[in-house]
Amino acid sequence: MVTAFSLYRRHTRPGDHLGRGHGKAKDSNLSTMAKTRELCKDIRDKIVDLHKAGMGYRTIGKQLGEKATTVGAII
Protein backbone atom coordinates (compact mmCIF):
# COMPACT_ATOMS: atom_id res chain seq x y z
CA MET A 1 0.00 0.00 0.00
CA VAL A 2 1.38 3.40 -0.97
CA THR A 3 0.84 6.20 1.54
CA ALA A 4 1.96 9.82 1.59
CA PHE A 5 4.45 8.92 4.31
CA SER A 6 5.97 6.08 2.30
CA LEU A 7 6.35 8.39 -0.71
CA TYR A 8 8.05 10.96 1.49
CA ARG A 9 10.38 8.37 3.00
CA ARG A 10 11.31 7.10 -0.44
CA HIS A 11 12.66 10.54 -1.43
CA THR A 12 14.70 11.24 1.69
CA ARG A 13 18.01 9.85 2.79
CA PRO A 14 18.29 7.78 5.94
CA GLY A 15 19.11 10.03 8.87
CA ASP A 16 17.57 13.21 7.39
CA HIS A 17 14.88 13.14 10.01
CA LEU A 18 17.46 13.36 12.80
CA GLY A 19 17.72 17.14 12.60
CA ARG A 20 21.32 17.42 11.49
CA GLY A 21 20.92 20.77 9.71
CA HIS A 22 19.71 19.36 6.39
CA GLY A 23 23.18 19.06 4.93
CA LYS A 24 24.37 22.61 5.61
CA ALA A 25 27.87 23.10 6.90
CA LYS A 26 28.10 24.38 10.46
CA ASP A 27 30.70 27.01 9.53
CA SER A 28 28.61 28.36 6.68
CA ASN A 29 28.41 32.12 6.17
CA LEU A 30 24.73 31.75 5.31
CA SER A 31 23.69 32.10 8.93
CA THR A 32 25.32 35.47 9.57
CA MET A 33 23.02 38.43 9.83
CA ALA A 34 23.67 41.90 8.50
CA LYS A 35 24.73 44.49 11.02
CA THR A 36 21.95 46.77 12.16
CA ARG A 37 22.24 50.49 12.67
CA GLU A 38 21.15 51.88 15.98
CA LEU A 39 18.63 54.71 16.02
CA CYS A 40 19.53 57.78 18.02
CA LYS A 41 17.59 58.48 21.20
CA ASP A 42 15.81 61.48 19.63
CA ILE A 43 14.21 59.37 16.89
CA ARG A 44 13.27 56.65 19.36
CA ASP A 45 11.61 59.25 21.59
CA LYS A 46 9.74 60.74 18.61
CA ILE A 47 8.45 57.27 17.71
CA VAL A 48 7.17 56.69 21.24
CA ASP A 49 5.57 60.17 21.41
CA LEU A 50 3.81 59.75 18.05
CA HIS A 51 2.54 56.31 19.10
CA LYS A 52 1.18 57.72 22.36
CA ALA A 53 -0.60 60.37 20.27
CA GLY A 54 -2.46 57.56 18.49
CA MET A 55 -0.47 57.33 15.27
CA GLY A 56 0.03 53.92 13.62
CA TYR A 57 3.33 52.15 12.89
CA ARG A 58 3.17 52.72 9.14
CA THR A 59 2.29 56.38 9.47
CA ILE A 60 5.09 56.97 11.98
CA GLY A 61 7.53 55.12 9.75
CA LYS A 62 6.61 57.18 6.70
CA GLN A 63 6.87 60.43 8.63
CA LEU A 64 10.30 59.63 10.08
CA GLY A 65 11.71 57.65 7.15
CA GLU A 66 11.87 54.32 8.99
CA LYS A 67 10.30 50.95 8.31
CA ALA A 68 7.09 50.01 10.10
CA THR A 69 8.83 46.93 11.55
CA THR A 70 11.51 49.18 13.05
CA VAL A 71 8.82 51.35 14.61
CA GLY A 72 7.10 48.26 15.99
CA ALA A 73 10.34 46.97 17.48
CA ILE A 74 10.85 50.23 19.35
CA ILE A 75 7.30 50.37 20.67
C-alpha positions as CSV (number, residue, x, y, z in Angstrom):
1,M,0.0,0.0,0.0
2,V,1.4,3.4,-1.0
3,T,0.8,6.2,1.5
4,A,2.0,9.8,1.6
5,F,4.4,8.9,4.3
6,S,6.0,6.1,2.3
7,L,6.3,8.4,-0.7
8,Y,8.0,11.0,1.5
9,R,10.4,8.4,3.0
10,R,11.3,7.1,-0.4
11,H,12.7,10.5,-1.4
12,T,14.7,11.2,1.7
13,R,18.0,9.9,2.8
14,P,18.3,7.8,5.9
15,G,19.1,10.0,8.9
16,D,17.6,13.2,7.4
17,H,14.9,13.1,10.0
18,L,17.5,13.4,12.8
19,G,17.7,17.1,12.6
20,R,21.3,17.4,11.5
21,G,20.9,20.8,9.7
22,H,19.7,19.4,6.4
23,G,23.2,19.1,4.9
24,K,24.4,22.6,5.6
25,A,27.9,23.1,6.9
26,K,28.1,24.4,10.5
27,D,30.7,27.0,9.5
28,S,28.6,28.4,6.7
29,N,28.4,32.1,6.2
30,L,24.7,31.7,5.3
31,S,23.7,32.1,8.9
32,T,25.3,35.5,9.6
33,M,23.0,38.4,9.8
34,A,23.7,41.9,8.5
35,K,24.7,44.5,11.0
36,T,21.9,46.8,12.2
37,R,22.2,50.5,12.7
38,E,21.2,51.9,16.0
39,L,18.6,54.7,16.0
40,C,19.5,57.8,18.0
41,K,17.6,58.5,21.2
42,D,15.8,61.5,19.6
43,I,14.2,59.4,16.9
44,R,13.3,56.6,19.4
45,D,11.6,59.3,21.6
46,K,9.7,60.7,18.6
47,I,8.4,57.3,17.7
48,V,7.2,56.7,21.2
49,D,5.6,60.2,21.4
50,L,3.8,59.7,18.1
51,H,2.5,56.3,19.1
52,K,1.2,57.7,22.4
53,A,-0.6,60.4,20.3
54,G,-2.5,57.6,18.5
55,M,-0.5,57.3,15.3
56,G,0.0,53.9,13.6
57,Y,3.3,52.2,12.9
58,R,3.2,52.7,9.1
59,T,2.3,56.4,9.5
60,I,5.1,57.0,12.0
61,G,7.5,55.1,9.8
62,K,6.6,57.2,6.7
63,Q,6.9,60.4,8.6
64,L,10.3,59.6,10.1
65,G,11.7,57.6,7.1
66,E,11.9,54.3,9.0
67,K,10.3,50.9,8.3
68,A,7.1,50.0,10.1
69,T,8.8,46.9,11.5
70,T,11.5,49.2,13.1
71,V,8.8,51.4,14.6
72,G,7.1,48.3,16.0
73,A,10.3,47.0,17.5
74,I,10.8,50.2,19.3
75,I,7.3,50.4,20.7
